[in-house]
Amino acid sequence: MKTLKYTLFLIATLAVLFISCSKDYPTGSEFDPYTFSGTDQNGGDWKPILLTSNEQIIIDAPNSPNSDAYKAELSAMKKTISSNADAEAIAYWSNNPIIRWNEIARDLAAKYNLTPAPNADGTYPSPNAAIPDVYPYFPFAHPPYACRVLAYLSTAQFDGLIAAWHYKYKFNRPAVHITDNTIKSAFPTHDLPSYPSDGAVIAAVSRDILSALFPLEKQFIKEKADEMKRSLIAAGLNVESDIIAGDSLGRGIAKVFLKRASTDGMSKAQVSVAVSDSLRKVALARFGWEWSNQESPQRPVGIAPFYGKLKLWSVPNVEIVRPLPPPAPGSAEFNKAAEELRSYEQNLTNEQRRIANWWSDGLGTYAPPGHWNRFATDNIIKYKMNPLRSARVYAYLNMSIQDAGISCWDAKYYYHYPRPIQAMNGFKTILGTPNFPSYTSGHSTFSAAAAALLSHFFPAEKTQFDKMALEASESRIYGGIHFRFDCEAGLESGKKIAEYTIQKAIADGAK
């Protein structure tokens, strides 16, 4: 019997993965190189996220544009350009490579968002960061892990580019096309000083952060970073010394962020069966209800029960944004929400089913955090943001999304509220049921926080962002995943969480 359950589980897992990968779920953005809407000459004065000063990581002063060493670098660049060997890489990375690194991170999250299969005896193994290449492979990039990846990547990129802008204007070595007007850039030109290479900073930070978080992908990530750095020379953007300095700066920045990551609490987020049982018992004693997983075979521990204890980026503590308790099962408010779910179970329209499926964000996808990063990318391109401005959007967006995830997981395991499939006898969903408690809705909390942040940066798009956040929230009701009160509380919490991050953005010195 256990062997049969194991086989059925694998078949179901593969089916879900196939569906999620074959639907209309794009990760890449097609865009032509564009002229930046501005270059933010004062960007080096903006307030970083973790750095204590913009010269916390020291780089050497560059050679003069009149030096023989620099002239030799220009000659080498011309030879590289004439060879036309890196044309494909130039087209891919374009002149805002931070967009591509965000896509790569989303793709890696999707690749590793696959629940480990149960053992033959019905027990579940856990990924181990110390031995990532032993099944189940590390990491399992569930939604909390995905939002943490994007938060560390984007905040490190932002601090790295603030430092790069500082040094650019401190040393003020002119852009290559200004120093030598016979060199034609592959992209629209600007007057940003070239040293250090902001592209090389992005490549180094992204390489080191993503390699730490996806250790089995180190070689792939290194190859992408090396390819990107070569494209900077081939595109006529940076000489070798610009790139060496940028790489050095990026490495130093990444170390600062990885130090925070090593002590942020993630290593303790997945708990033992005993600890998981204690959380359930406390909730039962406190509220009179408990969540239990409805899978077969049943995983005895939900996903990351202690994720709600992780270090926050902007919110002072989770208690400040923790929602009020949900209604007790059997109460009038509960019964009203249950009746709504029964109605959708029997009368779901094609449009409601489409919405539920589009936002399902299950196995093999980049989860809700990835969705909102895709929306950010589309608007970064639309508004022609330079890499520093782009990094700022990604950084505050993902800080807010991770704070939303931490707060949501705190509520989930504090209240330990049952899912509809558990609380409603005979109820069936159209999407399956996630392996963690119901209250509050993660989709709603992530999406409300993200919509508020993106509305701050792109106010003309606020109506659309709010519409998408509401749709994401409603999709979980249509799919039978959540009660309406789960979603409404999540939307309210997400907005509160976003406000803390927005206030931080307002005070960072950017205009």
KACOR-V859528 format. One record per residue. RES is the residue in one small letter. SS is DSSP state (alpha for helix, beta for strand, coil for the rest). PSI is psi as a letter, one per 30 degrees, with the letter a starting at -180 (NA if undefined). NEAR is the number of other C-alpha atoms within 10 Angstrom. Layout:
{{RES & SS & PSI & NEAR} {RES & SS & PSI & NEAR}}
//
This chain:
{{m & coil & e & 8} {k & alpha & e & 14} {t & alpha & e & 13} {l & alpha & e & 10} {k & alpha & e & 16} {y & alpha & e & 19} {t & alpha & e & 15} {l & alpha & e & 13} {f & alpha & e & 17} {l & alpha & e & 15} {i & alpha & e & 12} {a & alpha & e & 12} {t & alpha & e & 18} {l & alpha & e & 15} {a & alpha & e & 13} {v & alpha & e & 18} {l & alpha & e & 19} {f & alpha & e & 13} {i & alpha & e & 15} {s & alpha & e & 20} {c & alpha & f & 17} {s & alpha & f & 10} {k & coil & l & 10} {d & coil & i & 9} {y & coil & i & 14} {p & coil & k & 13} {t & coil & f & 19} {g & coil & l & 15} {s & coil & k & 13} {e & coil & k & 7} {f & coil & k & 13} {d & coil & l & 12} {p & coil & k & 17} {y & coil & l & 18} {t & coil & k & 15} {f & coil & k & 18} {s & coil & f & 11} {g & coil & l & 11} {t & coil & f & 17} {d & coil & i & 16} {q & coil & f & 14} {n & coil & g & 14} {g & alpha & f & 20} {g & alpha & f & 24} {d & alpha & f & 17} {w & coil & l & 19} {k & coil & k & 21} {p & coil & l & 21} {i & coil & e & 21} {l & coil & e & 15} {l & coil & k & 18} {t & coil & f & 9} {s & coil & l & 13} {n & coil & f & 21} {e & coil & g & 15} {q & coil & e & 13} {i & coil & j & 16} {i & coil & k & 13} {i & coil & l & 16} {d & coil & l & 10} {a & coil & k & 13} {p & coil & l & 15} {n & coil & l & 16} {s & coil & k & 13} {p & coil & f & 15} {n & coil & f & 9} {s & coil & l & 9} {d & alpha & e & 11} {a & alpha & e & 12} {y & alpha & e & 17} {k & alpha & e & 17} {a & alpha & e & 12} {e & alpha & e & 16} {l & alpha & e & 22} {s & alpha & e & 12} {a & alpha & e & 14} {m & alpha & e & 22} {k & alpha & e & 18} {k & alpha & e & 11} {t & alpha & e & 18} {i & alpha & e & 20} {s & alpha & f & 9} {s & alpha & f & 10} {n & coil & g & 12} {a & coil & f & 12} {d & coil & g & 18} {a & alpha & e & 14} {e & alpha & e & 11} {a & alpha & e & 18} {i & alpha & e & 24} {a & alpha & e & 16} {y & alpha & e & 17} {w & alpha & f & 21} {s & coil & a & 22} {n & coil & g & 24} {n & coil & i & 24} {p & coil & f & 21} {i & alpha & f & 26} {i & alpha & e & 24} {r & alpha & e & 18} {w & alpha & e & 23} {n & alpha & e & 22} {e & alpha & e & 21} {i & alpha & e & 18} {a & alpha & e & 23} {r & alpha & e & 25} {d & alpha & e & 19} {l & alpha & e & 20} {a & alpha & e & 29} {a & alpha & e & 27} {k & alpha & e & 17} {y & coil & g & 20} {n & coil & i & 24} {l & coil & j & 22} {t & coil & k & 17} {p & coil & k & 17} {a & coil & l & 18} {p & beta & l & 23} {n & coil & l & 13} {a & coil & f & 14} {d & coil & g & 12} {g & coil & f & 16} {t & coil & l & 12} {y & beta & k & 17} {p & coil & l & 13} {s & coil & k & 16} {p & coil & k & 17} {n & coil & j & 16} {a & alpha & f & 16} {a & alpha & f & 9} {i & alpha & i & 13} {p & coil & f & 15} {d & coil & g & 14} {v & coil & k & 11} {y & coil & k & 13} {p & coil & k & 19} {y & coil & k & 19} {f & coil & k & 21} {p & coil & l & 22} {f & coil & j & 23} {a & coil & i & 26} {h & coil & l & 22} {p & alpha & e & 27} {p & alpha & e & 26} {y & alpha & e & 22} {a & alpha & e & 26} {c & alpha & f & 30} {r & alpha & e & 23} {v & alpha & e & 25} {l & alpha & e & 27} {a & alpha & e & 24} {y & alpha & e & 25} {l & alpha & e & 29} {s & alpha & e & 29} {t & alpha & e & 26} {a & alpha & e & 30} {q & alpha & e & 33} {f & alpha & e & 30} {d & alpha & e & 29} {g & alpha & e & 31} {l & alpha & e & 32} {i & alpha & e & 29} {a & alpha & e & 31} {a & alpha & e & 31} {w & alpha & e & 29} {h & alpha & e & 21} {y & alpha & e & 24} {k & alpha & e & 22} {y & alpha & f & 19} {k & alpha & e & 13} {f & alpha & e & 17} {n & coil & h & 16} {r & coil & k & 22} {p & coil & l & 18} {a & coil & l & 20} {v & alpha & e & 25} {h & alpha & f & 18} {i & alpha & e & 15} {t & alpha & e & 14} {d & coil & j & 13} {n & coil & f & 9} {t & coil & f & 10} {i & coil & k & 18} {k & coil & k & 17} {s & coil & k & 19} {a & coil & f & 18} {f & coil & l & 17} {p & coil & k & 11} {t & coil & l & 17} {h & coil & l & 14} {d & coil & g & 12} {l & coil & k & 18} {p & coil & l & 22} {s & coil & f & 27} {y & coil & k & 29} {p & coil & l & 34} {s & coil & j & 29} {d & alpha & e & 34} {g & alpha & e & 29} {a & alpha & e & 29} {v & alpha & e & 31} {i & alpha & e & 32} {a & alpha & e & 28} {a & alpha & e & 27} {v & alpha & e & 33} {s & alpha & e & 29} {r & alpha & e & 25} {d & alpha & e & 24} {i & alpha & e & 26} {l & alpha & e & 23} {s & alpha & e & 17} {a & alpha & e & 17} {l & alpha & f & 25} {f & coil & i & 23} {p & alpha & f & 20} {l & alpha & f & 16} {e & alpha & g & 13} {k & alpha & e & 16} {q & alpha & e & 12} {f & alpha & e & 12} {i & alpha & e & 23} {k & alpha & e & 18} {e & alpha & e & 12} {k & alpha & e & 19} {a & alpha & e & 22} {d & alpha & e & 15} {e & alpha & e & 16} {m & alpha & e & 24} {k & alpha & e & 27} {r & alpha & e & 20} {s & alpha & f & 26} {l & alpha & e & 28} {i & alpha & e & 24} {a & alpha & f & 26} {a & coil & f & 24} {g & coil & g & 21} {l & coil & e & 24} {n & coil & k & 29} {v & coil & l & 27} {e & alpha & e & 18} {s & alpha & e & 18} {d & alpha & e & 24} {i & alpha & e & 26} {i & alpha & e & 18} {a & alpha & e & 23} {g & alpha & e & 30} {d & alpha & e & 23} {s & alpha & e & 19} {l & alpha & e & 28} {g & alpha & e & 30} {r & alpha & e & 23} {g & alpha & e & 20} {i & alpha & e & 27} {a & alpha & e & 26} {k & alpha & e & 15} {v & alpha & e & 15} {f & alpha & e & 21} {l & alpha & f & 18} {k & alpha & e & 10} {r & alpha & e & 13} {a & alpha & e & 20} {s & alpha & f & 10} {t & coil & g & 12} {d & coil & f & 16} {g & coil & f & 16} {m & alpha & e & 19} {s & alpha & f & 16} {k & alpha & g & 15} {a & coil & e & 17} {q & coil & k & 18} {v & coil & l & 17} {s & coil & l & 13} {v & alpha & e & 13} {a & alpha & e & 10} {v & alpha & e & 14} {s & alpha & e & 18} {d & alpha & e & 13} {s & alpha & e & 12} {l & alpha & e & 18} {r & alpha & e & 20} {k & alpha & e & 16} {v & alpha & e & 16} {a & alpha & e & 18} {l & alpha & e & 16} {a & alpha & e & 10} {r & alpha & e & 12} {f & alpha & f & 16} {g & coil & g & 12} {w & coil & l & 19} {e & coil & k & 22} {w & coil & k & 23} {s & coil & k & 21} {n & coil & k & 20} {q & coil & g & 16} {e & coil & l & 13} {s & coil & j & 13} {p & coil & l & 17} {q & coil & k & 15} {r & coil & k & 18} {p & coil & f & 16} {v & coil & k & 20} {g & coil & l & 19} {i & coil & j & 20} {a & coil & i & 21} {p & coil & f & 23} {f & coil & g & 22} {y & alpha & f & 25} {g & alpha & f & 25} {k & alpha & g & 18} {l & coil & l & 24} {k & coil & k & 20} {l & coil & l & 19} {w & coil & e & 21} {s & coil & e & 20} {v & coil & k & 22} {p & coil & e & 13} {n & coil & l & 16} {v & alpha & f & 22} {e & alpha & e & 11} {i & alpha & e & 12} {v & alpha & g & 20} {r & coil & k & 20} {p & coil & l & 19} {l & coil & l & 9} {p & coil & k & 14} {p & coil & l & 16} {p & coil & k & 16} {a & coil & k & 14} {p & coil & k & 16} {g & coil & f & 12} {s & coil & l & 9} {a & alpha & e & 11} {e & alpha & e & 14} {f & alpha & e & 18} {n & alpha & e & 15} {k & alpha & e & 14} {a & alpha & e & 19} {a & alpha & e & 21} {e & alpha & e & 13} {e & alpha & e & 16} {l & alpha & e & 26} {r & alpha & e & 16} {s & alpha & e & 12} {y & alpha & e & 17} {e & alpha & e & 18} {q & alpha & f & 8} {n & alpha & h & 10} {l & coil & k & 14} {t & coil & l & 12} {n & alpha & e & 9} {e & alpha & e & 10} {q & alpha & e & 18} {r & alpha & e & 16} {r & alpha & e & 14} {i & alpha & e & 18} {a & alpha & e & 24} {n & alpha & e & 20} {w & alpha & e & 15} {w & coil & g & 21} {s & coil & e & 21} {d & coil & h & 21} {g & coil & a & 24} {l & coil & k & 25} {g & coil & g & 25} {t & coil & l & 28} {y & coil & g & 30} {a & alpha & l & 25} {p & alpha & e & 26} {p & alpha & e & 29} {g & alpha & e & 25} {h & alpha & e & 20} {w & alpha & f & 25} {n & alpha & e & 26} {r & alpha & e & 21} {f & alpha & e & 15} {a & alpha & e & 23} {t & alpha & e & 22} {d & alpha & e & 16} {n & alpha & f & 18} {i & alpha & e & 22} {i & alpha & e & 20} {k & alpha & e & 11} {y & coil & g & 14} {k & coil & h & 18} {m & coil & k & 20} {n & coil & l & 21} {p & alpha & e & 23} {l & alpha & e & 24} {r & alpha & e & 23} {s & alpha & e & 24} {a & alpha & e & 27} {r & alpha & e & 23} {v & alpha & e & 26} {y & alpha & e & 29} {a & alpha & e & 25} {y & alpha & e & 27} {l & alpha & e & 29} {n & alpha & f & 31} {m & alpha & e & 29} {s & alpha & e & 32} {i & alpha & e & 34} {q & alpha & e & 32} {d & alpha & e & 32} {a & alpha & e & 35} {g & alpha & e & 30} {i & alpha & e & 28} {s & alpha & e & 32} {c & alpha & e & 32} {w & alpha & e & 31} {d & alpha & e & 25} {a & alpha & e & 26} {k & alpha & e & 24} {y & alpha & f & 26} {y & alpha & e & 21} {y & alpha & f & 27} {h & coil & h & 26} {y & coil & k & 31} {p & coil & k & 22} {r & coil & l & 25} {p & alpha & e & 22} {i & alpha & f & 18} {q & alpha & e & 17} {a & alpha & f & 18} {m & coil & j & 17} {n & coil & k & 8} {g & coil & g & 8} {f & coil & k & 14} {k & coil & k & 18} {t & coil & l & 18} {i & coil & f & 13} {l & coil & g & 17} {g & coil & a & 16} {t & coil & k & 22} {p & coil & l & 15} {n & coil & h & 19} {f & coil & l & 21} {p & coil & l & 26} {s & coil & e & 26} {y & coil & j & 30} {t & coil & l & 33} {s & coil & k & 29} {g & alpha & e & 29} {h & alpha & e & 31} {s & alpha & e & 31} {t & alpha & e & 33} {f & alpha & e & 35} {s & alpha & e & 30} {a & alpha & e & 30} {a & alpha & e & 33} {a & alpha & e & 34} {a & alpha & e & 29} {a & alpha & e & 26} {l & alpha & e & 30} {l & alpha & e & 25} {s & alpha & e & 17} {h & alpha & e & 18} {f & alpha & f & 20} {f & coil & i & 17} {p & alpha & f & 12} {a & alpha & f & 10} {e & alpha & g & 14} {k & alpha & e & 17} {t & alpha & e & 11} {q & alpha & e & 12} {f & alpha & e & 23} {d & alpha & e & 18} {k & alpha & e & 12} {m & alpha & e & 18} {a & alpha & e & 23} {l & alpha & e & 19} {e & alpha & e & 18} {a & alpha & e & 25} {s & alpha & e & 28} {e & alpha & e & 22} {s & alpha & e & 25} {r & alpha & f & 26} {i & alpha & e & 25} {y & alpha & e & 28} {g & coil & f & 26} {g & coil & g & 26} {i & coil & e & 25} {h & coil & l & 30} {f & coil & l & 25} {r & alpha & e & 25} {f & alpha & f & 18} {d & alpha & e & 26} {c & alpha & e & 26} {e & alpha & e & 18} {a & alpha & e & 21} {g & alpha & e & 30} {l & alpha & e & 24} {e & alpha & e & 16} {s & alpha & e & 24} {g & alpha & e & 30} {k & alpha & e & 23} {k & alpha & e & 20} {i & alpha & e & 31} {a & alpha & e & 30} {e & alpha & e & 18} {y & alpha & e & 16} {t & alpha & e & 24} {i & alpha & e & 19} {q & alpha & e & 11} {k & alpha & e & 16} {a & alpha & e & 21} {i & alpha & e & 11} {a & coil & g & 11} {d & coil & f & 14} {g & coil & f & 14} {a & coil & k & 15} {k & coil & NA & 10}}
//
